[in-house]
Amino acid sequence: MTSLGEAARAVLLTADPHGKRRAARSLARAWRRGELAHRCDVAMPDRPAWPARPELLAPAQMPRRRKGGSQRGRIAMLHALAHIEFVAIDLAVDLVGRFGGAFPRGFVDDWIGVAADEAMHFALLDRRLRQLGSFYGDLPAHAGLWEAAEATHDDALARLAIVPMVLEARGLDVTPATVDRLRAVGDEASARILSRIYSDEIRHVRAGTDWFRQKCDEMGFNAVETWQALVKSRFRGALKPPFNDSARARAGLTQEYYAVIAS
């Protein structure tokens, strides 16, 4: 029987975007069927394999996206989101392969499910890009999205604090307004995709918050204080309002976590 760690590593080392998407879904099916031993017995790569395209640029080099409703602007926005979802596949799989052996099966169930969701989100966005005359890889993309994984490679609590509870939570803040803009210009197809992603992200942030709190309880830590300390020490950015407090609360990420340290 293949181990969970071996299967996760195989996904991370798959460079082709659609090959990675299919591998993540296959990983989820194999886990659900009981075909993978709950062992994380191999090292995860420092960086996952990615394709030659899109060209990865530093944040300061990324072209500025206009907020207008032109098709070119919408393609650029959807391409950026497709890249986020592509990297999110690796973030979820790396979380499982790197830390899953130290958690109960329910943890693996949740994050394997997240990886499958991210793979589906990527497929939806790439399909929409093709409908609009583009495709994933056609434009440059942000090079810094793996930095959170590198900064938290040694600590499961830090990974949970930063990836779902900061980065994915930011998606809860900005997605509703993006959906409204798409609907205002008549792009209902794209709006439906982002609405689906938004709904799933609430569950993802909830999984991160619940497992973070559970691990803090096991270790005798105060969850709010621990999260704030980890964000200050491990996250390079800043927590910036406005916040979607209602969606965050549905995900268990209440204001007591972020209000005090937001800039």
C-alpha positions as a Markdown table, in Angstrom:
| # | Residue | x | y | z |
|---|---|---|---|---|
| 1 | Met | 0.0 | 0.0 | 0.0 |
| 2 | Thr | 1.3 | 3.4 | -0.9 |
| 3 | Ser | 1.6 | 5.9 | 2.0 |
| 4 | Leu | -0.1 | 9.2 | 2.2 |
| 5 | Gly | 3.2 | 10.9 | 2.2 |
| 6 | Glu | 4.4 | 9.2 | -1.0 |
| 7 | Ala | 1.1 | 10.1 | -2.8 |
| 8 | Ala | 1.3 | 13.7 | -1.6 |
| 9 | Arg | 4.9 | 14.0 | -2.8 |
| 10 | Ala | 3.8 | 12.7 | -6.2 |
| 11 | Val | 1.2 | 15.4 | -6.6 |
| 12 | Leu | 3.7 | 18.1 | -5.6 |
| 13 | Leu | 6.2 | 16.9 | -8.2 |
| 14 | Thr | 3.7 | 17.0 | -11.0 |
| 15 | Ala | 4.4 | 20.1 | -13.0 |
| 16 | Asp | 1.7 | 20.1 | -15.7 |
| 17 | Pro | -1.3 | 22.1 | -14.4 |
| 18 | His | -3.9 | 19.7 | -15.5 |
| 19 | Gly | -1.8 | 16.7 | -14.5 |
| 20 | Lys | -1.5 | 18.2 | -11.0 |
| 21 | Arg | -5.2 | 18.8 | -10.9 |
| 22 | Arg | -6.0 | 15.2 | -11.9 |
| 23 | Ala | -3.4 | 13.9 | -9.4 |
| 24 | Ala | -4.9 | 15.8 | -6.6 |
| 25 | Arg | -8.4 | 14.4 | -7.4 |
| 26 | Ser | -6.9 | 10.9 | -7.6 |
| 27 | Leu | -5.2 | 11.4 | -4.2 |
| 28 | Ala | -8.6 | 12.3 | -2.7 |
| 29 | Arg | -10.2 | 9.2 | -4.2 |
| 30 | Ala | -7.5 | 6.9 | -3.1 |
| 31 | Trp | -7.6 | 8.2 | 0.5 |
| 32 | Arg | -11.4 | 7.9 | 0.6 |
| 33 | Arg | -11.2 | 4.3 | -0.6 |
| 34 | Gly | -8.6 | 3.4 | 2.0 |
| 35 | Glu | -5.9 | 2.7 | -0.5 |
| 36 | Leu | -3.3 | 4.9 | 1.3 |
| 37 | Ala | -1.6 | 4.2 | 4.6 |
| 38 | His | -1.8 | 7.0 | 7.1 |
| 39 | Arg | 1.9 | 7.6 | 7.1 |
| 40 | Cys | 3.8 | 10.7 | 6.1 |
| 41 | Asp | 7.2 | 9.0 | 5.8 |
| 42 | Val | 8.9 | 10.8 | 3.0 |
| 43 | Ala | 10.1 | 14.4 | 2.8 |
| 44 | Met | 8.1 | 17.0 | 0.9 |
| 45 | Pro | 10.0 | 19.0 | -1.7 |
| 46 | Asp | 11.0 | 22.5 | -0.7 |
| 47 | Arg | 9.1 | 23.8 | -3.8 |
| 48 | Pro | 6.6 | 22.0 | -5.9 |
| 49 | Ala | 7.0 | 21.4 | -9.6 |
| 50 | Trp | 5.3 | 24.1 | -11.8 |
| 51 | Pro | 5.1 | 24.6 | -15.5 |
| 52 | Ala | 7.3 | 26.9 | -17.6 |
| 53 | Arg | 4.3 | 29.1 | -18.1 |
| 54 | Pro | 3.0 | 31.3 | -16.6 |
| 55 | Glu | 6.0 | 33.5 | -16.2 |
| 56 | Leu | 6.4 | 34.3 | -12.5 |
| 57 | Leu | 7.1 | 37.9 | -11.6 |
| 58 | Ala | 7.8 | 39.6 | -8.3 |
| 59 | Pro | 4.8 | 41.5 | -7.0 |
| 60 | Ala | 6.3 | 44.9 | -7.9 |
| 61 | Gln | 6.7 | 43.7 | -11.6 |
| 62 | Met | 3.1 | 42.5 | -12.0 |
| 63 | Pro | 1.1 | 44.6 | -14.5 |
| 64 | Arg | -1.6 | 46.6 | -12.7 |
| 65 | Arg | -5.1 | 45.3 | -13.4 |
| 66 | Arg | -7.9 | 47.7 | -14.2 |
| 67 | Lys | -11.1 | 47.3 | -12.3 |
| 68 | Gly | -13.2 | 48.1 | -15.4 |
| 69 | Gly | -15.5 | 45.6 | -17.1 |
| 70 | Ser | -13.5 | 45.1 | -20.3 |
| 71 | Gln | -13.0 | 41.5 | -21.4 |
| 72 | Arg | -9.2 | 42.0 | -21.2 |
| 73 | Gly | -9.5 | 43.2 | -17.6 |
| 74 | Arg | -11.7 | 40.2 | -16.7 |
| 75 | Ile | -9.3 | 37.8 | -18.3 |
| 76 | Ala | -6.4 | 39.2 | -16.3 |
| 77 | Met | -8.4 | 38.9 | -13.1 |
| 78 | Leu | -9.5 | 35.4 | -13.8 |
| 79 | His | -6.0 | 34.4 | -14.7 |
| 80 | Ala | -4.7 | 35.7 | -11.4 |
| 81 | Leu | -7.4 | 33.8 | -9.6 |
| 82 | Ala | -6.6 | 30.6 | -11.6 |
| 83 | His | -3.0 | 30.9 | -10.4 |
| 84 | Ile | -4.0 | 31.3 | -6.8 |
| 85 | Glu | -6.1 | 28.2 | -7.1 |
| 86 | Phe | -3.3 | 26.3 | -8.8 |
| 87 | Val | -0.9 | 27.1 | -6.0 |
| 88 | Ala | -3.6 | 26.4 | -3.5 |
| 89 | Ile | -3.6 | 22.7 | -4.7 |
| 90 | Asp | 0.0 | 22.4 | -3.6 |
| 91 | Leu | -0.5 | 24.3 | -0.4 |
| 92 | Ala | -3.2 | 21.9 | 0.7 |
| 93 | Val | -1.3 | 18.8 | -0.4 |
| 94 | Asp | 1.9 | 20.0 | 1.2 |
| 95 | Leu | 0.0 | 20.5 | 4.5 |
| 96 | Val | -1.2 | 16.9 | 4.4 |
| 97 | Gly | 2.1 | 15.4 | 3.3 |
| 98 | Arg | 4.2 | 17.5 | 5.7 |
| 99 | Phe | 2.1 | 17.4 | 8.8 |
| 100 | Gly | -0.7 | 14.9 | 8.3 |
| 101 | Gly | 1.0 | 12.1 | 10.2 |
| 102 | Ala | 0.9 | 14.1 | 13.4 |
| 103 | Phe | -2.9 | 14.6 | 13.2 |
| 104 | Pro | -5.9 | 12.3 | 13.3 |
| 105 | Arg | -7.5 | 11.0 | 10.1 |
| 106 | Gly | -10.2 | 13.7 | 10.3 |
| 107 | Phe | -7.5 | 16.3 | 9.6 |
| 108 | Val | -6.4 | 14.4 | 6.5 |
| 109 | Asp | -10.0 | 14.0 | 5.4 |
| 110 | Asp | -10.5 | 17.8 | 5.6 |
| 111 | Trp | -7.4 | 18.9 | 3.8 |
| 112 | Ile | -7.5 | 16.2 | 1.1 |
| 113 | Gly | -11.0 | 17.6 | 0.5 |
| 114 | Val | -9.6 | 21.1 | 0.3 |
| 115 | Ala | -7.0 | 20.0 | -2.2 |
| 116 | Ala | -9.8 | 18.4 | -4.4 |
| 117 | Asp | -11.8 | 21.6 | -4.1 |
| 118 | Glu | -8.8 | 23.7 | -5.2 |
| 119 | Ala | -8.3 | 21.4 | -8.2 |
| 120 | Met | -11.9 | 21.8 | -9.2 |
| 121 | His | -11.7 | 25.6 | -8.8 |
| 122 | Phe | -8.7 | 25.7 | -11.0 |
| 123 | Ala | -10.4 | 23.6 | -13.7 |
| 124 | Leu | -13.5 | 25.9 | -13.6 |
| 125 | Leu | -11.4 | 29.1 | -14.0 |
| 126 | Asp | -9.2 | 27.7 | -16.8 |
| 127 | Arg | -12.3 | 26.6 | -18.6 |
| 128 | Arg | -13.8 | 30.0 | -18.3 |
| 129 | Leu | -10.5 | 31.6 | -19.5 |
| 130 | Arg | -10.7 | 29.4 | -22.6 |
| 131 | Gln | -14.2 | 30.4 | -23.2 |
| 132 | Leu | -13.0 | 34.0 | -23.2 |
| 133 | Gly | -10.1 | 33.2 | -25.7 |
| 134 | Ser | -7.3 | 32.8 | -23.2 |
| 135 | Phe | -5.9 | 30.0 | -20.9 |
| 136 | Tyr | -3.9 | 29.5 | -17.8 |
| 137 | Gly | -0.3 | 30.4 | -18.6 |
| 138 | Asp | -1.2 | 33.0 | -21.1 |
| 139 | Leu | -0.3 | 35.9 | -18.7 |
| 140 | Pro | 2.4 | 36.4 | -16.1 |
| 141 | Ala | 1.6 | 35.5 | -12.5 |
| 142 | His | 2.6 | 36.3 | -8.9 |
| 143 | Ala | 5.8 | 34.6 | -7.9 |
| 144 | Gly | 5.3 | 35.0 | -4.1 |
| 145 | Leu | 2.4 | 32.8 | -3.4 |
| 146 | Trp | 4.6 | 29.9 | -2.1 |
| 147 | Glu | 6.3 | 32.2 | 0.4 |
| 148 | Ala | 3.8 | 31.4 | 3.1 |
| 149 | Ala | 4.6 | 27.7 | 2.8 |
| 150 | Glu | 8.3 | 28.3 | 3.0 |
| 151 | Ala | 7.9 | 30.5 | 6.1 |
| 152 | Thr | 5.9 | 27.8 | 7.9 |
| 153 | His | 7.6 | 24.6 | 6.7 |
| 154 | Asp | 8.6 | 23.6 | 10.2 |
| 155 | Asp | 5.4 | 24.3 | 12.2 |
| 156 | Ala | 1.9 | 23.0 | 11.6 |
| 157 | Leu | 0.3 | 25.6 | 13.8 |
| 158 | Ala | 2.0 | 28.4 | 11.9 |
| 159 | Arg | 0.9 | 26.9 | 8.5 |
| 160 | Leu | -2.7 | 26.7 | 9.7 |
| 161 | Ala | -2.5 | 30.3 | 11.1 |
| 162 | Ile | -1.1 | 31.8 | 7.9 |
| 163 | Val | -2.6 | 29.8 | 4.9 |
| 164 | Pro | -6.2 | 29.3 | 5.7 |
| 165 | Met | -6.7 | 31.8 | 8.5 |
| 166 | Val | -4.9 | 34.8 | 6.7 |
| 167 | Leu | -4.6 | 34.1 | 3.0 |
| 168 | Glu | -7.8 | 32.2 | 2.3 |
| 169 | Ala | -9.7 | 34.5 | 4.8 |
| 170 | Arg | -8.6 | 37.4 | 2.6 |
| 171 | Gly | -10.6 | 35.8 | -0.2 |
| 172 | Leu | -13.7 | 36.0 | 1.9 |
| 173 | Asp | -13.2 | 39.8 | 2.2 |
| 174 | Val | -12.7 | 40.6 | -1.5 |
| 175 | Thr | -14.7 | 38.0 | -3.4 |
| 176 | Pro | -18.3 | 39.3 | -2.9 |
| 177 | Ala | -17.4 | 42.7 | -4.4 |
| 178 | Thr | -15.7 | 41.0 | -7.3 |
| 179 | Val | -18.8 | 38.9 | -7.9 |
| 180 | Asp | -20.9 | 42.1 | -7.9 |
| 181 | Arg | -18.6 | 43.8 | -10.5 |
| 182 | Leu | -18.8 | 40.8 | -12.8 |
| 183 | Arg | -22.6 | 40.7 | -12.6 |
| 184 | Ala | -22.7 | 44.5 | -13.2 |
| 185 | Val | -21.0 | 44.0 | -16.6 |
| 186 | Gly | -23.2 | 40.9 | -17.4 |
| 187 | Asp | -20.6 | 38.2 | -16.9 |
| 188 | Glu | -22.8 | 35.8 | -15.0 |
| 189 | Ala | -20.8 | 32.8 | -15.9 |
| 190 | Ser | -17.7 | 34.1 | -14.1 |
| 191 | Ala | -19.8 | 35.4 | -11.2 |
| 192 | Arg | -21.2 | 31.9 | -10.6 |
| 193 | Ile | -17.7 | 30.4 | -10.5 |
| 194 | Leu | -16.5 | 32.9 | -8.0 |
| 195 | Ser | -19.6 | 32.4 | -5.9 |
| 196 | Arg | -18.9 | 28.7 | -5.8 |
| 197 | Ile | -15.3 | 29.4 | -4.8 |
| 198 | Tyr | -16.5 | 31.8 | -2.1 |
| 199 | Ser | -18.8 | 29.2 | -0.6 |
| 200 | Asp | -16.1 | 26.6 | -0.5 |
| 201 | Glu | -13.5 | 29.0 | 1.0 |
| 202 | Ile | -15.7 | 29.5 | 4.0 |
| 203 | Arg | -15.4 | 25.8 | 4.7 |
| 204 | His | -11.7 | 25.9 | 4.1 |
| 205 | Val | -11.2 | 28.7 | 6.6 |
| 206 | Arg | -13.4 | 26.9 | 9.0 |
| 207 | Ala | -11.2 | 23.8 | 8.7 |
| 208 | Gly | -8.1 | 25.8 | 9.4 |
| 209 | Thr | -9.6 | 27.6 | 12.4 |
| 210 | Asp | -11.1 | 24.5 | 13.9 |
| 211 | Trp | -7.8 | 22.5 | 13.6 |
| 212 | Phe | -5.8 | 25.4 | 14.8 |
| 213 | Arg | -7.9 | 25.8 | 17.9 |
| 214 | Gln | -8.0 | 22.0 | 18.5 |
| 215 | Lys | -4.2 | 21.8 | 18.4 |
| 216 | Cys | -3.8 | 24.9 | 20.6 |
| 217 | Asp | -6.1 | 23.2 | 23.2 |
| 218 | Glu | -4.1 | 20.0 | 23.1 |
| 219 | Met | -0.9 | 22.0 | 23.7 |
| 220 | Gly | -2.4 | 24.2 | 26.4 |
| 221 | Phe | -2.1 | 27.4 | 24.3 |
| 222 | Asn | -4.5 | 30.3 | 24.1 |
| 223 | Ala | -5.7 | 30.1 | 20.5 |
| 224 | Val | -6.2 | 33.8 | 19.9 |
| 225 | Glu | -2.9 | 34.9 | 21.4 |
| 226 | Thr | -1.0 | 32.1 | 19.7 |
| 227 | Trp | -2.5 | 33.1 | 16.3 |
| 228 | Gln | -1.7 | 36.7 | 16.8 |
| 229 | Ala | 1.9 | 35.9 | 17.7 |
| 230 | Leu | 2.3 | 33.6 | 14.7 |
| 231 | Val | 0.9 | 36.2 | 12.3 |
| 232 | Lys | 3.3 | 38.8 | 13.6 |
| 233 | Ser | 6.3 | 36.5 | 13.4 |
| 234 | Arg | 5.6 | 34.5 | 10.3 |
| 235 | Phe | 3.5 | 36.6 | 7.9 |
| 236 | Arg | 5.3 | 39.2 | 5.9 |
| 237 | Gly | 2.3 | 41.2 | 4.9 |
| 238 | Ala | -0.3 | 43.2 | 6.9 |
| 239 | Leu | -3.9 | 42.4 | 7.8 |
| 240 | Lys | -5.8 | 45.2 | 6.0 |
| 241 | Pro | -9.5 | 46.1 | 6.3 |
| 242 | Pro | -12.2 | 46.0 | 5.2 |
| 243 | Phe | -13.0 | 42.6 | 6.6 |
| 244 | Asn | -16.1 | 40.5 | 5.8 |
| 245 | Asp | -16.8 | 39.9 | 9.4 |
| 246 | Ser | -20.0 | 37.9 | 8.8 |
| 247 | Ala | -18.3 | 35.4 | 6.5 |
| 248 | Arg | -15.2 | 35.2 | 8.8 |
| 249 | Ala | -17.5 | 34.5 | 11.8 |
| 250 | Arg | -19.2 | 31.7 | 9.8 |
| 251 | Ala | -15.8 | 30.2 | 9.4 |
| 252 | Gly | -15.0 | 30.5 | 13.1 |
| 253 | Leu | -12.5 | 33.3 | 12.6 |
| 254 | Thr | -14.1 | 35.9 | 14.9 |
| 255 | Gln | -13.0 | 39.5 | 15.3 |
| 256 | Glu | -11.1 | 38.7 | 18.5 |
| 257 | Tyr | -8.4 | 37.1 | 16.3 |
| 258 | Tyr | -7.7 | 39.9 | 13.8 |
| 259 | Ala | -9.2 | 43.2 | 15.0 |
| 260 | Val | -6.5 | 44.1 | 17.4 |
| 261 | Ile | -3.6 | 43.5 | 15.0 |
| 262 | Ala | -5.1 | 44.7 | 11.8 |
| 263 | Ser | -3.4 | 47.8 | 10.3 |
